[in-house]
């Protein structure tokens, strides 16, 4: 986990540099949630067996609605290994975008336009 923590330090800085906020500032409310618990709905109607998971980062729009799930992996791993995990999280949050990152390599995925690039 320590190696993923190093990647998260880099990711945190990149998010802040891009204008995302972990805390309320004069520019607006926080728009990053770190490790929120979410329900992961599998295909079907078996609601008794819905699993819970933790999104690494959930990015929200100005109204607080989820727009992007960011899945973090440790620096030595290819971020693409988190693709299916991130897809489940983004589907559960109805977020269109996914970022897969290990702090050094980043993929943006618009689920409406194909694969991560």
Secondary structure by P-SEA (a helix, b strand, c coil): caaaaaaaaaaaaaaaaaccccccccccccccccccbbbbbccccccccbbbbbbcbbbbcccccccbbbbbbccccccccaaaaaaaaaaaacccbbbbbcccbbbbbcccccccc
